[in-house]
Amino acid sequence: INFIQKHTSLEVKLLSKRITRISQSEKNPAKGEKLVLNCSIFFSLMKMLTLATGNKHKVLEISTILAEHGIKVMAKEIDFVEPDYPELEQVAREKARQAFEQIKKPLITEDTGVYFEAYNNFPGGLAKRVYKSIGFNGLLALIKEAKNKKAHFKTAICFTGDGKEFHTFSGKLEGTLLDHVVQEEKDRLPYEKIIMPNGYKKALAELDVSEKNSISHRAQ
């Protein structure tokens, strides 16, 4: 977040100097007023980022977190060619590259994995595909067989402002696997219903949004 703020602030400062030079040499007041209006609009856009995803849960969480830092988020669903890389950071970077090619705006992309320590960190970056394949029944069968119930979420976020430089950040949230699904019908992400974060006696899905965001792997 700090990096993104510094990045956009630098662009604003450079443009401000340019505007000052132009406005000082501008002899037509009407043109000067138009210039100021256009620049005001630009400055407001500089604090807006596109989040390249169609996942409403991720949009809500990330936009809420960034709003606390004065950054507005606009979601844009991108038709990705799903990258098949072993590391989340690689996936997030490739998604950022594809997204920028399509929308040509400063943006962030996100990729999240879920890691079961007992199974050599499976499913990892394949978490979404594994859930769609075996569902809660399959996941619970794995959990019940495991003696080690440690697990963690990991998120990689990639930011690009120009489609040339890519900056990747990651966050981690550790917890314990549950042998049952909590609030299965609740409109939350699947793995949040079977993992209890460290220091809590509730599954992640049972925490209210503000409390969840305060410890989230996406906020780190």
FENZI-V935750 format. One record per residue. N is the residue number from 0. RES is the residue in one small letter. SS is DSSP state (H for helix, E for strand, L for the rest). OMEGA is omega in degrees with one decimal (NA if undefined). D_CENTER is the distance of its C-alpha to the mean C-alpha in whole Angstrom. Layout:
# FENZI-V935750
N RES SS OMEGA D_CENTER
N RES SS OMEGA D_CENTER
This chain:
# FENZI-V935750
0 i L 178.7 11
1 n H 179.5 15
2 f H -179.2 14
3 i H 179.0 13
4 q H 179.1 15
5 k H -178.1 18
6 h H -178.6 17
7 t H 178.8 18
8 s H 179.0 21
9 l H 179.1 23
10 e H 178.7 22
11 v H -179.7 24
12 k H 179.7 26
13 l H 179.7 28
14 l H 179.1 28
15 s H 178.8 30
16 k H 179.6 32
17 r H 179.7 33
18 i H -179.9 33
19 t H 180.0 36
20 r H -178.7 38
21 i H -176.2 38
22 s H 179.2 38
23 q H -179.5 41
24 s H -177.0 43
25 e L -177.8 42
26 k L -177.8 46
27 n L -177.7 45
28 p H -178.5 43
29 a H 178.3 42
30 k H 179.0 40
31 g H 178.9 39
32 e H 179.0 38
33 k H 179.1 36
34 l H 179.9 34
35 v H 179.6 33
36 l H 179.4 32
37 n H -179.1 30
38 c H 177.5 28
39 s H 177.6 27
40 i H -179.4 25
41 f H -178.5 24
42 f H 179.3 23
43 s H 179.7 21
44 l H -178.7 19
45 m L 177.8 18
46 k L 177.9 16
47 m E 178.4 14
48 l E 172.6 11
49 t E 174.5 10
50 l E -174.9 7
51 a E 177.2 9
52 t L 174.1 9
53 g L -177.7 11
54 n L -174.3 10
55 k H 179.8 11
56 h H 179.0 10
57 k H 178.8 7
58 v H -179.0 8
59 l H -176.7 10
60 e H -176.3 8
61 i H 179.6 5
62 s H 178.2 9
63 t H 179.9 11
64 i H -177.3 10
65 l H 179.2 10
66 a H 178.8 13
67 e L -179.8 15
68 h L 175.7 14
69 g L -179.6 16
70 i L 177.9 13
71 k E -178.7 13
72 v E 173.5 10
73 m E -177.2 12
74 a E 177.6 11
75 k E 178.5 12
76 e L -177.1 13
77 i L 177.0 14
78 d L -176.9 17
79 f L 159.8 16
80 v L -169.2 18
81 e L 179.6 16
82 p L -179.8 17
83 d L -179.3 19
84 y L -178.8 18
85 p L -175.9 19
86 e L 179.0 16
87 l H -178.7 12
88 e H 178.2 12
89 q H 179.8 14
90 v H -179.0 13
91 a H 179.9 9
92 r H -179.8 12
93 e H 176.4 14
94 k H 178.8 12
95 a H 179.3 11
96 r H 179.8 15
97 q H -177.7 16
98 a H -178.0 14
99 f H 177.3 15
100 e H -176.7 19
101 q H -171.6 18
102 i H 175.0 17
103 k L 178.6 18
104 k L 173.2 16
105 p L -173.6 14
106 l E 171.1 10
107 i E 172.4 7
108 t E -174.3 6
109 e E 171.5 4
110 d E -175.5 7
111 t E 175.0 9
112 g E 176.8 12
113 v E -168.5 15
114 y E 176.1 18
115 f E -175.6 22
116 e H -177.1 24
117 a H -177.4 27
118 y H 177.2 26
119 n L 177.2 25
120 n L 169.6 21
121 f E 4.0 22
122 p E 176.3 20
123 g E -178.9 17
124 g L 179.0 15
125 l L -172.8 17
126 a H -178.4 16
127 k H -178.3 16
128 r H 179.7 19
129 v H 179.0 21
130 y H 179.8 20
131 k H -177.5 21
132 s H -173.4 24
133 i H 176.7 26
134 g H 179.7 24
135 f H -178.7 24
136 n H 179.2 28
137 g H 179.4 27
138 l H -179.7 25
139 l H 176.6 27
140 a H 177.4 30
141 l H -177.4 28
142 i H -177.9 27
143 k H 178.8 31
144 e H -174.6 32
145 a L 174.3 30
146 k L 178.7 32
147 n L -176.2 29
148 k L -179.0 26
149 k E 178.7 24
150 a E 173.8 20
151 h E 170.4 17
152 f E 171.4 13
153 k E 178.3 11
154 t E 171.8 8
155 a E 178.0 8
156 i E 179.8 5
157 c E 177.6 8
158 f E 169.5 9
159 t E 177.9 13
160 g L -174.2 15
161 d L -179.3 18
162 g L 179.7 17
163 k L 178.0 20
164 e L -177.4 18
165 f L -176.6 14
166 h E -173.5 13
167 t E -179.6 11
168 f E -179.7 10
169 s E 178.0 10
170 g E -173.5 10
171 k E 175.3 13
172 l E -176.8 14
173 e E -179.4 18
174 g E -177.3 20
175 t E 178.6 23
176 l E 175.9 23
177 l L -179.4 25
178 d L 176.8 28
179 h L 179.1 28
180 v L 179.6 25
181 v L 176.2 24
182 q L -175.1 24
183 e L -176.7 24
184 e L -178.4 24
185 k L -176.4 21
186 d L 177.5 18
187 r L -178.9 16
188 l L -171.3 14
189 p H -173.7 17
190 y H 176.0 17
191 e H -176.8 16
192 k H -179.6 20
193 i L 178.2 21
194 i E 177.8 20
195 m E -178.7 21
196 p E 179.3 19
197 n L 179.7 22
198 g L -179.0 24
199 y L 176.0 24
200 k L 179.0 26
201 k L 171.8 24
202 a E -178.8 21
203 l H -178.7 17
204 a H -178.9 18
205 e H 178.5 21
206 l L 175.9 19
207 d L -170.9 19
208 v H -177.6 15
209 s H 179.4 16
210 e H 177.9 17
211 k H -178.4 15
212 n H -177.9 12
213 s H -179.8 14
214 i H -171.0 14
215 s L 173.3 11
216 h L 179.5 10
217 r L -177.9 6
218 a L -172.9 9
219 q L NA 11
